[in-house]
Amino acid sequence: MNIAFPGESAEYRASRDRLLAKEIELRRAMEAVSVLRRELPPGGLIPEDYVFEGLGPDGVPARLKLSELFAPGKDSLVVYNFMFPRYPKDDRPGPAEGATARLKLEEGPCPSCVAFLDSLDGAVKHVEAAGFDFVVIAKAPLNRLTTFAKERGWRNLRLLSAAGNSFKRDYLAETPEGFQMPMVTVFHRDGSEIRHFWSSEMLYAPADPGQDPRHAGTIEPSWNIFDLTSEGRPADWQEQLEYDWRIRG
């Protein structure tokens, strides 16, 4: 490669070339991990055909089985476990207006999950067009989910409530105390069998000093964008439900 940008020094180019080599190593490592993931042996069969509360094709609330979340011809189902209600010690502000704002803070949605889902609301159309199913499952009642989705402007996410089953507890998206956890879970259908394929278990693995688990790091847009800057990930910043846009200057 013979790349140079306006005004760069020889020192910058030499350092950038060394970084590029590391970036290529990272790309290869990520692909190697993806290959190992695809080569996993069959996971455990689901213990039951969980029944969720969701909206049917006509927009009317309906009871939907896990097996019914697979569209015809699609055999992989990706689940994001939305922390709604939020973690009890999360004291970031809730919504400023709307019906969700009237909930107790601890009963409201997690701001980090909301920021993540803001980005996935646009991506899900492409995911589904590529042949995969994607749903968002929360413990909150369905009416709270659909109300907040309207308030937030989400149009594409399929939202389900697990308030009436043990799905979240069984698949480690809920602690023994009942606290919600942002696990990503993938299921695979093979004929009439549905098996657990993969979950973002790094959520529970020890994190390196100064880092969070990054269990969904490869699909987290905002934090990956921060990594491209000279400042890196802000150490004293967390996602919020609302921002003061006057800071744009």
N, C-alpha and C positions, 0 to 999 in steps of 0.2 A: 504494500500500500504506500501511496505517496500523497498524503493528505496534509494540508496546512490551511489555517484560517488567518484572516487579515491581522497583522500586527503581533502575531505570537512569537515568542522567543524560542531559541533552540532548547533552552532549559525546559520550557513548557512542553515542547514537542516530545522531548525524550521522556519526560515524566508521563505524558499522556499515552505514549506508546506502551510504556510499562503497564499502565492502568488498563489499556485495551487488551493486553495479553491476559490480565486477570479477569476481565469481563468475558472474554472468550472461554476461559476456564469455567467461569460461573455458568455460562450458557450450556456448556457440555455437562456440567454437574447436574443442572436442573433437568436436562433431558435424560440423563442416566437415572435420576430419581423417578422421573415419570415412567420410564421403562420398568423399573422395579415395582412401581405401584401397579402398573397394568399386569404384571406377572404374579401378583398376589394369588394364592390359592383361594378357592371359594370361601367366603366368609360365612358367618352363622345365619341360618334361616331365621326370618323374623318370628318371634314367639307368638305373635297374633296379628291378625289383619286389623291394625289400629283404625278406629273410627274417629274422624276429625269433624269439626264444624267448619263449613266453608260456604262459598257461594256457588250454586250450580250454574249451568250454562245460561239459564234464564235470569241470573242475578238474584235469585231467591235463596235464602239460607237453606242449606242441605247438609245431611250427614254423608261424609265421603270416606270410604275405606282407603287405606294405604295402597292397596292393589289398584284402585280406581284412579290414582294419581299418575299412573303410567298411560300416556296417550298411545293409541294404536301405532305399532311399528317402532316405538321408542322403548328402550330397555334400561336406560340409566336415569335415575331420579336423584337430583341434587337438592339437598335441604339446607337452608340456613335457619338456625335456631335464634330467633329474634328475642332479645331480652326485654320483654314487655310482659310483666313488670320489670323495672330496672333493678340492678343490684342495690340492696338496701342502703349501703354506705355511699352511694353515688349522690352527691348533693349539688350537682350541676343544675342550673335552672331548667324548669320544664317549659312547655309551650306557653306563649304569652297570651294566647286567645284561643277560642273555640272550646268545644266540649271536653277535649283532652286536658285543657288547662284547668278544668274544674276538678280533676282527679287529685287525690293526695299525691305528693311528689313521688313517694315510693311505689305508687301504683302505675306511674306513667312509663313511657318508653325510654330506653337507654339512648342517650345522644350519639354515642359512638356507633351503635347498631343502625341508628337512623341515617347517619352520614354514609355508612356503607351501603344501605339499601337505597339511598338517593341515587347512587351511581349504578347499582344493579337494576334499578327500574328501567333504565335505558338499555342495559346490556341483555336483559332477559329475552327480548325479542330475537336477538341474534343467536343466543344459546338455543332457544327452542327451534329456530329455523335450521340450525345445524344438526338437529336430531336428538336433543336432550330435553328432559323435563326439569323444571326448577320451581320449588315452592318455598315459602317462608312460613315457619310454624312458630307460634307464640303460645304462652300459657294464658294470656289475657282472653276474655270472652270475645266472641266474633264481632259483636257490635262495637266494641272498643277498637278492634283492629280496623274494621271497615271505616269507622268514623275518622280515625287518625289518618288512614290512607287518603281519604278525601281532603282532609285538612292539609296534608303534606303535598298533595298533587300527584301522588303515585297513580299510574294508569295501567301498568303492565304486570306488576307483581301479583302472584297468586297467594293469598293470605289464608292461613288455616289456624284454627284454635285447637290446642291440645288440652283444654281445660278439663275435659272429661275422660282422659285416658292417662296411661303411665308411659307414653312414648318418650317424653323428655327425660324422665328418670331412668328408663331402661337404656337409653342411648347417651347417657352422661351429659345431657344438656341441662341438667338440674341437679343441684347438690342434695345430699340427704336432708339438709335444712329447708329445702324448697327454693333455694336461690337459683335464678336462671343463669345459664352459661351460653356463650355465643359459639357453640359447636357447629362446624360444617359436617354434614353427614351425607354419604352417597350410598344408594341402594342399586342393586342390579337385578333385573328380572331375566330368568332363564326358563322359558316355557311357563309352567304354572308356579315355579318356585321364585320367591323373592328373598334375596340374601343381602346382608350388610356387606358393602364392598370396602369402604374407607371412611374414616373420620379424622378430623383435624386434631389428633391426639397431642400435638405439641402444646396445646392449650394447658395440658396438665404436666408437661415436662419442665424440668428446671430451666429457667431463663438465664442467659448470660448476664453479667453485671451491666446495669444501665440499659437493659433491653426488656421489652415485653415479650410474651411468647411468640408473637408473629405467626400464629398457627394458620391464619388465613392470609399471610403476607403476600403470597404470589398473586392474589386477586384483589388486593386492597389498593385502589388507585391513589388516594391522596398521599399516603405515607410513602409510596414508591416514587411519587413525583418529588416529595421533599428530598429523597435520597439523591436526586439529580442535581441539587443545588450546592453551592459552597457552604451554606449554613447547615445543611442536613436536617434531620428530624428535630423540630423544636422540643426542647426538654421540658418546657414549662407551659405547654399548650395541649388542650384536649378538645375534641370535637364538641360543638354546642348545637342546640336545636335552632338557635338564631344567632346572628352576628350583627354588630354595628358596622354597616357597610361604609360609614364615613371614614373608617380607617384606610380605605383605598386611596385617600388623598386626592 
